[in-house]
Amino acid sequence: MSTERFRTRVVTVMIILIIIMSSVQPVFAVGSNDNFADATQITDLPYSTNADNTSATSEGGEPYPSCGYGNEPISVWYSYTPSANTSLTVRASYYDYPPILAIYTGSWGNLTQIACGNYSTQIAFPAQASVTYYFQLSSFYPWYQGTFPFSLEFTPPPQVNFYYYPNDPSIFDNVTFYPSVSDPGGNGIASYAWTSSDGASSDQYNFFHQFASDGDYTISLTATTFDGRSGSASQVVHVRTKDVAITKFSIPQTTKVNQTKAINVDVYNNRYSDYVQVTLYKGLPGGGEQLIGTLTIYVPARANRPTTFKFSYTFTPDDAAVGKVVFKAVATIVNGRDALPADNTAIGTTLVTGASSFPNP
């Protein structure tokens, strides 16, 4: 065959192919869940996919989501039937253009919308056993078709915690308990239920409680969401009433310059043995204080006998010029908070006269 004849045959074949191709209408693959009757049945949770309405069509009688523009939706459908009463969370987001997500119950031609969201949306809702829920996913802008990340899962329970103040309570404190609760489903908290192992309870946001005696008490909080999910947390609260008191502050009534005198502070403790720090100050003319000394001693809990903190002080000419020294003693529990600090301070005054020929009589 000559080259010219071969070229002629090739051209003829190409022309024939072009004619055939131009007479054939393009066919687009429609998604298998384009129609309501063909909704993808979700059987196991959690479930996630990229929903695709690229080749979907608008089905006659298809419902219009309440959170859309009112344009004819071009949707894909999913369905799920829970076997028990539960709470479900459905999510839809987007890559380029936002979706509309609507949830229905019922049957075609008689669907009831129970929720609707657009753009990146998360909807948590209570679901009843044996009821089929239908999820309609379409584009917020009807001229766009594409893919939308879609997921369905059981809604987690609320995350529950709480804290309280003061965090070292005594029997004299009206303790305030504060909830720290979050709802992963985003529905919010409808109710709070507080209980204490000493029989107290409350349904308020904060729980206020004063304990009658020292001990270890279990405090529990249950938070319930608006769609019926509950979460709980418990803590053991240690109630310890620590209290020391200065029962005697022994200082000289009068003295002279250069004399060194003993100053004793008696600390009484009948609750819990602990280390106690006593700090001794003297007042300065015009205000302010000067530290004289600090002692830290282990003070056992004794019903009838105090522990004595022993200081000494040498009086100065400046003290004589003022004519007196005002001493202040302050007792502090080292490992804890004093429940009644009002009796932890003692103040006394020593009169100071002229110089003494003997520094330490």
C-alpha positions as CSV (number, residue, x, y, z in Angstrom):
1,M,0.0,0.0,0.0
2,S,1.3,3.4,-1.0
3,T,2.0,6.0,1.6
4,E,-0.6,8.3,0.1
5,R,-3.4,5.7,0.3
6,F,-2.5,4.9,4.0
7,R,-2.7,8.6,4.8
8,T,-6.1,8.8,3.2
9,R,-7.5,5.8,5.1
10,V,-6.2,7.3,8.5
11,V,-7.9,10.6,7.8
12,T,-11.1,8.9,6.9
13,V,-11.1,6.8,10.1
14,M,-10.5,9.9,12.2
15,I,-13.4,11.7,10.5
16,I,-15.7,8.8,11.2
17,L,-14.7,8.7,14.9
18,I,-15.3,12.4,15.3
19,I,-18.8,12.1,13.8
20,I,-19.6,9.2,16.1
21,M,-18.4,11.0,19.2
22,S,-20.2,14.2,18.4
23,S,-23.5,12.3,18.2
24,V,-23.2,10.6,21.7
25,Q,-24.5,12.6,24.7
26,P,-22.2,12.6,27.8
27,V,-23.2,10.4,30.7
28,F,-22.4,11.4,34.3
29,A,-22.3,8.9,37.0
30,V,-24.9,9.7,39.7
31,G,-24.0,8.9,43.3
32,S,-25.6,5.8,44.7
33,N,-27.2,7.8,47.5
34,D,-28.5,10.7,45.4
35,N,-32.2,9.7,46.0
36,F,-33.9,9.5,49.4
37,A,-34.8,5.8,48.7
38,D,-31.2,5.0,48.1
39,A,-29.8,6.7,51.3
40,T,-26.6,5.1,52.5
41,Q,-27.4,3.1,55.5
42,I,-25.0,3.6,58.3
43,T,-24.7,0.5,60.5
44,D,-21.7,1.0,62.7
45,L,-20.6,4.1,64.7
46,P,-18.4,6.1,64.6
47,Y,-18.8,6.7,60.8
48,S,-17.1,9.2,58.6
49,T,-16.8,9.8,54.9
50,N,-16.4,12.4,52.2
51,A,-20.0,13.0,51.0
52,D,-20.0,13.7,47.3
53,N,-22.9,15.5,45.5
54,T,-20.8,16.2,42.4
55,S,-23.1,14.3,40.1
56,A,-26.3,14.4,42.2
57,T,-29.6,15.7,41.0
58,S,-32.6,17.4,42.6
59,E,-35.2,14.8,43.4
60,G,-38.8,15.8,42.8
61,G,-40.5,16.6,46.2
62,E,-37.2,16.8,48.0
63,P,-37.6,18.9,51.2
64,Y,-36.0,22.3,51.5
65,P,-33.8,22.6,54.6
66,S,-34.9,25.4,56.9
67,C,-31.3,26.8,57.3
68,G,-30.7,27.1,53.5
69,Y,-31.3,29.7,50.9
70,G,-34.6,28.2,49.9
71,N,-33.1,27.0,46.6
72,E,-33.8,23.6,45.3
73,P,-31.4,21.2,47.1
74,I,-29.0,18.9,45.2
75,S,-28.5,16.4,47.9
76,V,-27.1,13.1,49.0
77,W,-28.7,11.0,51.7
78,Y,-27.6,8.9,54.7
79,S,-29.7,7.1,57.3
80,Y,-29.1,5.5,60.7
81,T,-31.4,3.6,63.0
82,P,-30.2,3.2,66.7
83,S,-31.0,0.0,68.5
84,A,-31.4,1.9,71.9
85,N,-32.2,5.4,73.1
86,T,-29.0,7.4,72.8
87,S,-27.6,10.8,71.8
88,L,-26.0,11.2,68.3
89,T,-23.6,13.9,67.1
90,V,-23.5,14.6,63.3
91,R,-20.9,16.9,61.7
92,A,-20.4,18.3,58.3
93,S,-17.6,20.6,57.1
94,Y,-16.2,21.7,53.8
95,Y,-13.2,22.3,51.6
96,D,-14.2,25.1,49.3
97,Y,-17.9,25.7,49.7
98,P,-20.1,25.3,52.8
99,P,-22.7,22.5,53.1
100,I,-26.2,22.4,54.5
101,L,-27.0,19.5,56.8
102,A,-30.6,18.7,57.7
103,I,-31.9,15.8,59.9
104,Y,-35.3,14.2,59.4
105,T,-37.6,11.5,60.6
106,G,-40.6,10.0,58.8
107,S,-41.0,8.9,55.3
108,W,-40.7,10.4,51.8
109,G,-43.5,13.0,51.4
110,N,-44.0,13.1,55.1
111,L,-40.6,14.1,56.5
112,T,-40.2,16.1,59.8
113,Q,-37.1,18.1,60.1
114,I,-35.6,17.9,63.6
115,A,-32.4,20.0,63.1
116,C,-30.6,21.9,60.5
117,G,-27.1,23.5,60.2
118,N,-24.9,25.1,57.6
119,Y,-21.2,25.8,57.1
120,S,-19.1,23.8,59.5
121,T,-21.8,22.5,61.7
122,Q,-22.1,20.1,64.6
123,I,-25.5,18.9,65.9
124,A,-26.0,16.7,68.9
125,F,-29.5,15.4,69.3
126,P,-31.4,12.7,71.3
127,A,-32.2,9.6,69.2
128,Q,-34.9,7.0,70.0
129,A,-34.5,3.3,69.5
130,S,-35.8,1.9,66.3
131,V,-36.4,5.3,64.7
132,T,-34.7,5.9,61.4
133,Y,-32.9,9.3,61.1
134,Y,-32.2,10.7,57.6
135,F,-29.4,13.1,56.9
136,Q,-29.7,15.3,53.9
137,L,-26.4,16.9,52.7
138,S,-26.3,19.6,50.1
139,S,-24.4,22.7,49.2
140,F,-25.3,26.1,50.7
141,Y,-24.7,27.5,47.3
142,P,-26.8,25.5,44.8
143,W,-24.5,26.2,41.9
144,Y,-21.6,24.4,43.6
145,Q,-21.3,20.6,43.9
146,G,-18.4,18.9,45.5
147,T,-17.3,16.9,48.5
148,F,-18.1,17.5,52.2
149,P,-16.5,15.7,55.2
150,F,-19.4,14.0,57.0
151,S,-19.4,12.0,60.3
152,L,-21.8,10.5,62.8
153,E,-21.0,9.2,66.2
154,F,-22.4,8.6,69.7
155,T,-22.3,11.8,71.6
156,P,-19.8,11.6,74.5
157,P,-21.1,12.4,78.0
158,P,-20.3,15.8,79.5
159,Q,-16.8,16.1,81.0
160,V,-17.3,16.9,84.7
161,N,-14.9,18.2,87.4
162,F,-15.2,20.7,90.2
163,Y,-13.0,22.6,92.7
164,Y,-13.7,24.2,96.0
165,Y,-12.6,27.0,98.3
166,P,-11.1,27.1,100.7
167,N,-9.1,24.0,99.6
168,D,-8.2,23.2,103.3
169,P,-11.6,23.5,104.9
170,S,-12.4,23.6,108.6
171,I,-15.7,23.2,110.5
172,F,-15.9,27.0,110.6
173,D,-15.8,27.5,106.8
174,N,-18.8,27.7,104.5
175,V,-17.1,25.9,101.7
176,T,-18.0,26.8,98.1
177,F,-17.9,24.2,95.4
178,Y,-17.6,25.3,91.8
179,P,-18.4,23.1,88.8
180,S,-16.0,22.8,85.8
181,V,-18.2,21.1,83.2
182,S,-18.0,21.0,79.4
183,D,-20.3,19.4,76.8
184,P,-18.5,17.8,73.8
185,G,-21.9,17.8,72.1
186,G,-22.3,21.5,72.4
187,N,-25.9,21.3,73.8
188,G,-25.0,22.8,77.2
189,I,-25.8,21.7,80.8
190,A,-29.4,21.6,81.9
191,S,-29.0,20.6,85.6
192,Y,-26.5,20.0,88.4
193,A,-26.9,17.6,91.3
194,W,-24.5,17.8,94.2
195,T,-24.3,15.3,97.1
196,S,-22.1,15.0,100.1
197,S,-21.5,11.8,102.1
198,D,-22.8,13.6,105.3
199,G,-26.2,13.8,103.7
200,A,-26.2,17.3,102.2
201,S,-27.3,17.9,98.6
202,S,-28.0,20.8,96.2
203,D,-29.3,21.3,92.7
204,Q,-27.8,24.7,92.3
205,Y,-24.8,25.7,90.1
206,N,-22.7,26.3,93.1
207,F,-22.8,24.1,96.3
208,F,-22.3,25.8,99.6
209,H,-21.7,23.6,102.6
210,Q,-20.4,23.8,106.2
211,F,-19.2,20.5,107.7
212,A,-20.2,19.8,111.3
213,S,-17.0,17.9,112.3
214,D,-13.6,17.0,111.0
215,G,-13.4,14.0,108.7
216,D,-13.1,12.8,105.1
217,Y,-16.2,13.5,103.0
218,T,-17.0,12.4,99.5
219,I,-18.5,15.1,97.3
220,S,-20.1,14.1,94.0
221,L,-21.4,16.2,91.1
222,T,-23.6,14.9,88.3
223,A,-24.2,17.2,85.3
224,T,-26.9,16.5,82.8
225,T,-27.2,18.0,79.3
226,F,-30.3,19.3,77.7
227,D,-30.5,16.2,75.5
228,G,-30.2,13.9,78.6
229,R,-26.6,12.8,78.7
230,S,-25.0,12.7,82.2
231,G,-21.5,12.7,83.5
232,S,-20.2,12.6,87.1
233,A,-17.2,13.3,89.2
234,S,-16.3,12.7,92.9
235,Q,-13.6,13.9,95.3
236,V,-12.8,13.2,98.9
237,V,-12.6,16.5,100.9
238,H,-10.4,16.4,104.0
239,V,-11.9,18.6,106.7
240,R,-9.2,19.5,109.3
241,T,-9.8,22.3,111.8
242,K,-6.4,23.5,112.8
243,D,-6.3,26.2,115.5
244,V,-3.6,27.5,117.8
245,A,-3.9,30.5,120.2
246,I,-1.5,32.7,122.1
247,T,-2.8,32.3,125.6
248,K,-0.2,34.3,127.5
249,F,2.3,37.0,126.4
250,S,4.9,37.6,129.2
251,I,6.9,40.9,128.9
252,P,8.4,43.1,131.6
253,Q,6.1,45.9,132.8
254,T,9.0,48.3,133.3
255,T,12.7,48.2,132.6
256,K,15.8,50.4,132.0
257,V,18.2,51.0,129.2
258,N,20.7,48.2,128.6
259,Q,18.7,45.6,130.5
260,T,18.0,42.3,128.8
261,K,14.7,40.8,129.6
262,A,13.0,37.5,128.8
263,I,9.9,37.6,126.7
264,N,7.8,34.5,126.6
265,V,4.9,33.5,124.4
266,D,2.6,30.6,125.4
267,V,0.9,28.8,122.5
268,Y,-2.1,26.6,123.2
269,N,-3.0,23.8,120.8
270,N,-5.7,21.1,121.4
271,R,-6.4,19.9,117.8
272,Y,-3.5,18.7,115.6
273,S,0.1,18.5,116.6
274,D,2.2,20.7,114.2
275,Y,5.1,23.0,113.9
276,V,4.2,26.6,114.9
277,Q,6.2,29.7,114.1
278,V,6.1,32.7,116.5
279,T,7.5,36.0,115.3
280,L,8.3,38.8,117.7
281,Y,8.2,42.5,116.6
282,K,8.5,45.9,118.2
283,G,6.7,49.0,117.1
284,L,8.6,51.9,115.7
285,P,7.8,55.6,116.3
286,G,5.7,57.0,113.5
287,G,4.6,53.5,112.4
288,G,6.2,50.4,111.1
289,E,7.7,47.4,112.9
290,Q,11.1,46.0,113.6
291,L,11.7,42.2,113.6
292,I,13.1,41.0,116.9
293,G,13.2,37.3,116.3
294,T,11.5,34.2,115.0
295,L,11.2,30.7,116.6
296,T,9.7,27.6,115.1
297,I,8.8,24.8,117.5
298,Y,6.8,21.5,117.3
299,V,3.7,22.1,119.3
300,P,1.9,18.9,120.4
301,A,-1.8,18.9,120.8
302,R,-2.4,19.0,124.5
303,A,-5.7,19.8,126.2
304,N,-4.4,21.7,129.3
305,R,-0.8,22.7,128.7
306,P,0.6,25.3,126.4
307,T,4.1,25.4,124.7
308,T,6.3,28.3,125.6
309,F,8.3,30.2,123.0
310,K,11.2,32.0,124.7
311,F,12.7,35.3,123.5
312,S,14.9,38.0,125.0
313,Y,15.4,41.6,124.2
314,T,17.9,44.3,125.3
315,F,16.4,47.7,125.7
316,T,18.2,50.6,124.0
317,P,18.6,54.4,124.5
318,D,16.2,54.9,121.6
319,D,13.6,52.9,123.6
320,A,14.2,55.2,126.6
321,A,13.8,58.3,124.4
322,V,10.4,57.1,123.4
323,G,9.6,55.9,126.9
324,K,8.1,52.6,126.0
325,V,8.3,49.6,123.6
326,V,5.2,48.0,122.1
327,F,5.8,44.4,121.4
328,K,3.7,42.2,119.1
329,A,3.8,38.4,118.9
330,V,2.3,36.5,115.9
331,A,1.8,32.7,115.9
332,T,1.4,30.9,112.6
333,I,0.8,27.2,111.9
334,V,3.6,26.0,109.5
335,N,1.7,23.2,107.7
336,G,-1.8,24.6,107.2
337,R,-4.2,27.4,107.8
338,D,-5.4,28.5,111.2
339,A,-9.2,28.3,111.2
340,L,-9.5,31.0,113.9
341,P,-6.6,33.4,113.4
342,A,-8.1,36.2,115.5
343,D,-6.3,34.8,118.7
344,N,-2.9,34.4,117.0
345,T,-1.7,37.8,117.8
346,A,-0.8,39.4,121.2
347,I,0.4,42.9,122.0
348,G,2.0,44.3,125.1
349,T,3.8,47.4,126.3
350,T,7.0,47.8,128.4
351,L,7.8,51.2,130.0
352,V,11.5,52.1,129.6
353,T,13.3,54.6,131.9
354,G,16.8,56.1,132.0
355,A,20.1,54.3,131.8
356,S,21.0,51.5,134.1
357,S,24.5,51.2,135.5
358,F,24.1,47.4,135.2
359,P,23.4,46.1,131.7
360,N,21.9,42.8,133.0
361,P,20.8,43.0,136.6
